[in-house]
């Protein structure tokens, strides 16, 4: 049951039908007083509460750079209507019917974002491939390969190499930056786990905002996608490190060093230091990638730390770090100093410097009317700055329908770029 899909198959339909049935039961009553007074009061109250919540989030609080989607607003409204109807005409079954409606509304939102692909992920349960890092941390004999030759040309898997990789939660200390990072995760492919360990390249992969480092594992099914790639290449795949670049699910330190937190130093000093001291991987030539806010951050790191990250994957990222608009961003994160902002803003940097040694892979949703045009602008700017960049739009909006498959599409390109394949 834990592996039942919440995105396809019969379960999503069953949940939606159950919710519709619950709503019908809550509405089903005769009498002028019910339809003339109770139902209108519930509907008006639900609309007012929903509108107030949207105003607080989108206008007052502004934790996200983009407004709440209409589908989410409608789902919240339907849930409030169900709760109100259950209270207005309470029967022993009313709470059950209201819960069914709320679950159906939540399933509708999940179907839009595709945040929880299975029952296991919705319940927050760990996957079967999670191991304590101590179980895989011991150093092993290593196959390094020949410089300038794809790793797969000389690699021979040991007999004890497993068929699948593992994921582990790790702590990456913020020794230099002091950044309040949450625990990170690491994916280790099969070729890292046998008695002979291939010296593999690294992909540093970042979540969106709001988000957590393990979003790529749960919603993005990173391990499954990387295992599928490894299965075609004798267990070889990048080691993927998933650090926290936010500090809190709703925080947005903009991937810079500022009063909001020293995220840039954490990602360019502390995280690389931990990787080099802890993992048996290539000493450099790494890639950085991410989705939405993390995609923006990957572009920022590529232009502001090109010696460390000469390869980037930007999936549905913005064209600039933002807290809502440029004026607000400069005021809150840069003390009103626009010159300081321009020194780290990717489009400003790309307009003044060339990056012939940098390569990138851009992904955007074809139905994403907000971020796809920004990706197109980034694509043009990176090309003008001499980068070798591919742009691969995918069907979908600003959701996991684009982000997970977008990373899967990028893996073969990354494998060639990072020296695994020719």
C-alpha positions in Angstrom: 0.0 0.0 0.0 2.8 2.4 0.8 3.9 2.3 -2.9 0.5 3.0 -4.3 0.6 6.0 -6.7 -1.2 9.2 -5.8 -0.6 10.5 -9.3 -1.9 7.7 -11.5 -3.9 4.5 -11.3 -7.1 4.0 -9.4 -6.3 5.6 -6.0 -6.5 9.3 -7.1 -9.9 8.6 -8.8 -11.2 6.8 -5.7 -10.2 9.7 -3.5 -11.9 12.3 -5.7 -15.1 10.2 -6.0 -15.2 9.8 -2.2 -14.8 13.5 -1.8 -17.6 14.3 -4.2 -19.8 11.8 -2.4 -19.0 13.4 0.9 -19.9 16.9 -0.4 -23.2 15.6 -1.8 -24.0 14.1 1.6 -23.2 17.3 3.4 -25.4 19.3 1.0 -28.3 16.9 0.9 -31.0 18.3 3.0 -34.5 19.6 2.4 -36.0 22.8 3.7 -36.1 26.5 2.8 -34.1 27.4 5.9 -31.2 25.1 5.0 -30.9 26.3 1.4 -32.0 29.8 2.0 -29.9 30.6 5.1 -27.4 27.9 6.2 -25.8 27.1 2.8 -25.4 30.8 1.7 -23.9 31.7 5.1 -21.4 28.8 4.8 -20.5 29.7 1.2 -20.1 33.4 2.0 -18.0 32.6 5.1 -15.8 30.2 3.2 -15.2 32.7 0.4 -14.4 35.5 2.9 -12.0 33.3 4.9 -10.3 32.0 1.7 -9.9 35.6 0.3 -8.5 36.8 3.6 -6.0 33.9 3.7 -4.9 34.6 0.1 -4.5 38.3 0.9 -2.4 37.6 4.0 -0.1 35.2 2.1 0.2 37.0 -1.2 0.2 40.6 -0.1 1.1 40.9 3.6 3.4 37.9 4.4 4.8 37.2 0.9 6.7 34.0 1.7 6.8 33.0 -2.0 7.8 35.0 -5.1 4.8 33.9 -7.0 1.1 34.1 -6.0 -1.0 31.1 -4.8 -2.3 29.2 -7.9 -6.1 29.4 -8.5 -6.4 25.6 -8.0 -5.0 25.8 -4.5 -7.3 28.7 -3.7 -10.3 26.7 -4.9 -9.2 23.6 -2.9 -8.9 25.6 0.3 -12.4 27.1 -0.3 -13.9 23.7 -0.9 -12.4 22.4 2.3 -13.7 25.3 4.3 -17.2 24.8 2.8 -17.1 21.1 3.8 -16.1 22.0 7.4 -18.8 24.7 7.6 -21.5 22.4 6.3 -20.5 19.7 8.8 -20.9 22.1 11.6 -24.1 23.7 10.3 -25.9 20.4 10.0 -24.1 18.0 12.4 -24.8 14.3 12.1 -22.7 11.4 13.3 -21.3 11.0 9.8 -20.7 14.7 9.1 -17.0 14.8 10.2 -16.3 11.7 8.1 -17.9 13.3 5.0 -16.0 16.6 5.6 -12.7 14.7 5.9 -13.4 12.9 2.6 -13.9 16.3 1.0 -10.7 17.7 2.5 -8.7 14.7 1.3 -10.1 15.1 -2.2 -9.2 18.8 -2.2 -5.7 17.9 -1.0 -5.5 15.2 -3.7 -6.4 17.8 -6.3 -3.6 20.1 -5.1 -1.2 17.2 -5.1 -2.2 16.3 -8.6 -1.3 19.8 -9.7 2.0 20.0 -7.9 2.8 16.3 -8.0 4.5 16.8 -4.6 3.7 13.4 -3.2 3.9 10.6 -5.8 3.1 7.7 -3.4 1.3 7.0 -0.2 4.8 6.5 1.4 5.9 10.0 0.5 2.6 11.6 1.6 3.0 9.9 5.1 6.6 11.2 5.3 8.0 7.6 5.6 11.6 6.9 4.7 12.2 4.9 1.5 13.7 1.4 1.6 17.1 2.6 0.1 17.9 4.9 3.1 21.0 3.8 5.0 22.9 5.4 7.9 25.9 7.2 6.3 28.2 5.4 8.7 27.3 2.2 6.9 28.8 3.4 3.6 31.3 6.0 4.8 34.4 3.7 5.1 37.0 4.4 2.4 37.5 1.7 -0.2 40.0 0.9 -3.0 39.3 3.3 -5.8 39.3 3.2 -9.6 40.3 6.6 -10.8 40.3 6.2 -14.6 42.5 7.9 -17.2 42.4 11.7 -17.4 40.6 12.8 -20.6 39.0 9.4 -21.1 35.4 8.7 -20.2 35.2 6.7 -17.0 33.0 4.0 -18.5 35.7 3.0 -21.0 37.9 1.5 -18.3 35.6 0.8 -15.4 34.8 -2.8 -14.6 32.2 -3.3 -11.8 33.3 -5.5 -8.9 31.3 -8.7 -8.3 29.9 -7.3 -5.1 28.5 -4.1 -6.6 24.8 -3.7 -5.7 22.1 -3.2 -8.4 20.9 0.1 -6.8 22.3 3.1 -5.0 21.5 4.3 -1.5 20.6 7.6 0.1 21.8 8.8 3.5 21.1 11.8 5.7 24.2 13.7 6.6 25.2 16.8 8.5 27.3 19.3 6.6 28.7 21.8 9.2 28.7 25.5 8.4 32.2 26.0 9.8 33.0 29.1 7.8 29.6 30.6 6.9 27.7 30.0 10.1 24.6 29.3 7.9 21.8 27.6 9.8 21.6 24.7 7.5 19.3 21.8 8.0 20.6 18.2 7.6 21.6 17.3 4.0 21.2 14.1 2.0 23.5 12.3 -0.3 22.8 9.8 -3.1 25.6 7.2 -3.7 25.3 5.2 -7.0 26.1 1.5 -7.2 29.6 2.1 -8.5 30.4 3.8 -5.2 29.3 0.9 -3.1 31.3 -2.1 -4.0 34.7 -3.3 -2.9 36.2 -1.2 -5.7 34.8 2.3 -5.8 34.8 4.4 -9.0 36.0 8.0 -8.5 32.7 9.7 -9.5 31.9 13.3 -10.2 29.5 15.3 -8.0 26.2 17.0 -8.6 25.1 19.5 -5.9 21.3 19.6 -6.2 19.1 22.2 -4.6 15.4 22.3 -3.8 12.8 24.9 -4.5 11.3 27.4 -2.0 9.4 26.5 0.1 11.3 23.3 0.3 13.7 20.8 2.0 16.8 19.0 0.8 14.9 15.7 0.6 12.3 17.0 -1.8 14.3 15.7 -4.7 14.2 12.2 -3.2 10.5 12.1 -2.3 8.8 14.3 -4.9 11.5 14.2 -7.6 12.3 10.4 -7.2 16.0 11.2 -7.6 17.2 7.8 -6.5 15.0 6.0 -9.0 16.1 8.3 -11.9 19.8 8.0 -11.0 19.5 4.2 -10.5 17.9 3.9 -14.0 20.8 5.9 -15.5 23.4 3.9 -13.5 21.8 0.6 -14.8 22.7 1.6 -18.3 26.3 2.5 -17.4 27.6 -0.3 -15.3 26.6 1.3 -12.0 28.1 4.7 -12.9 26.3 7.9 -12.1 27.1 11.2 -10.4 27.3 11.3 -6.6 24.5 13.7 -5.7 24.7 15.9 -2.6 21.6 17.7 -1.5 22.5 20.5 0.9 20.1 23.0 2.5 20.4 26.4 0.9 17.4 27.9 2.6 17.8 27.3 6.4 14.0 27.0 6.8 11.3 25.8 4.5 9.9 29.3 4.0 13.2 31.2 4.2 14.8 32.7 1.1 18.4 33.9 1.6 18.7 34.4 -2.1 21.9 32.2 -2.5 24.0 35.2 -1.4 25.9 36.4 1.7 23.6 38.9 3.3 21.7 39.7 6.5 19.4 36.9 5.5 22.2 34.4 5.9 25.6 33.4 4.3 24.2 30.9 1.9 26.8 31.6 -0.8 29.7 30.9 1.5 28.0 27.8 2.8 27.5 26.4 -0.7 30.9 27.4 -2.1 33.1 26.8 1.0 31.5 24.6 3.6 29.7 22.2 1.4 32.8 21.6 -0.9 35.0 21.2 2.1 32.8 18.5 3.5 32.5 16.7 0.1 36.3 16.6 -0.3 37.0 15.4 3.2 34.2 12.9 3.4 33.5 11.4 0.0 35.8 9.6 -2.5 34.9 11.7 -5.6 36.6 13.8 -8.2 38.4 16.7 -6.6 36.7 19.3 -8.9 34.8 19.8 -12.1 31.5 19.4 -10.3 28.0 20.4 -11.4 25.3 22.3 -9.6 21.5 22.1 -10.3 18.2 22.9 -8.8 14.5 23.7 -9.4 12.7 27.0 -9.2 14.6 28.9 -6.4 17.3 26.2 -6.5 17.5 26.6 -10.2 18.1 30.3 -9.8 20.7 29.5 -7.2 22.5 27.1 -9.6 22.7 29.9 -12.2 24.1 32.3 -9.6 26.7 29.8 -8.5 27.7 29.1 -12.1 28.3 32.8 -12.8 29.7 33.8 -9.4 31.8 30.6 -8.7 32.6 29.3 -12.2 35.9 27.6 -11.1 33.9 25.5 -8.7 30.8 24.9 -10.7 31.5 25.0 -14.5 28.4 23.0 -15.2 24.8 23.8 -14.1 21.3 22.6 -14.5 18.6 25.2 -14.1 15.1 23.8 -14.0 12.3 26.4 -13.9 14.5 28.9 -12.3 13.9 32.7 -12.1 16.0 35.2 -14.1 17.1 36.9 -10.9 17.2 36.3 -7.1 14.1 38.0 -5.7 12.0 38.5 -2.6 9.1 39.7 -4.7 10.4 42.6 -6.7 13.8 44.2 -7.4 13.3 47.2 -5.1 12.3 45.0 -2.1 15.1 42.5 -2.8 17.8 45.2 -2.9 16.4 46.9 0.3 16.1 43.8 2.4 19.2 41.7 1.3 21.6 44.4 0.1 20.9 47.3 2.4 19.6 49.4 -0.6 22.9 49.0 -2.5 22.0 48.3 -6.1 25.6 48.1 -7.1 26.1 45.2 -4.7 23.1 43.5 -6.1 24.3 43.9 -9.7 27.6 42.2 -8.8 25.8 38.9 -8.0 22.7 39.1 -10.2 23.2 36.6 -13.0 21.9 38.7 -15.9 24.0 41.6 -14.8 27.1 39.4 -14.5 26.5 37.7 -17.8 26.2 41.1 -19.5 29.8 42.1 -18.4 31.7 38.8 -18.5 32.3 35.8 -20.7 32.2 32.1 -19.7 33.6 30.0 -22.5 34.4 27.1 -20.1 30.9 26.9 -18.6 28.1 24.7 -19.8 24.4 24.6 -18.8 21.2 22.7 -19.2 18.0 24.7 -18.9 14.5 23.2 -18.5 11.2 25.1 -18.4 7.5 24.1 -18.5 5.8 24.9 -21.7 2.6 25.9 -19.9 4.6 27.9 -17.2 3.6 31.4 -18.2 5.7 33.0 -15.5 9.0 31.1 -15.5 9.3 29.9 -19.1 9.8 33.4 -20.5 12.5 34.0 -17.8 14.2 30.8 -18.8 14.2 32.0 -22.4 15.8 35.3 -21.3 18.5 33.4 -19.3 19.1 31.1 -22.3 19.8 34.1 -24.6 22.0 35.8 -22.0 24.1 32.7 -21.3 24.6 32.1 -25.0 25.7 35.7 -25.5 28.2 35.3 -22.7 29.8 32.4 -24.5 28.4 29.5 -22.5 27.6 26.1 -24.1 23.9 25.9 -23.0 21.0 23.6 -24.0 17.4 24.6 -23.5 14.9 21.8 -23.3 11.3 22.8 -22.4 8.9 20.1 -21.3 5.1 19.9 -21.2 3.7 21.2 -17.9 3.5 24.1 -15.5 5.6 25.1 -12.5 5.3 21.7 -10.9 7.0 18.3 -10.4 5.5 17.3 -13.7 8.4 19.3 -15.2 11.1 19.2 -12.5 11.5 15.4 -11.9 11.5 14.4 -15.6 13.5 17.5 -16.4 16.3 16.2 -14.2 16.0 12.7 -15.7 16.4 14.3 -19.2 19.5 16.1 -18.0 21.3 13.1 -16.6 22.7 11.8 -19.9 24.0 15.3 -20.7 25.5 15.5 -17.3 27.1 12.1 -17.6 28.9 13.2 -20.8 29.8 16.7 -19.4 31.2 15.2 -16.2 33.3 12.6 -17.9 31.3 9.4 -17.2 30.4 8.8 -20.8 31.7 9.9 -24.2 
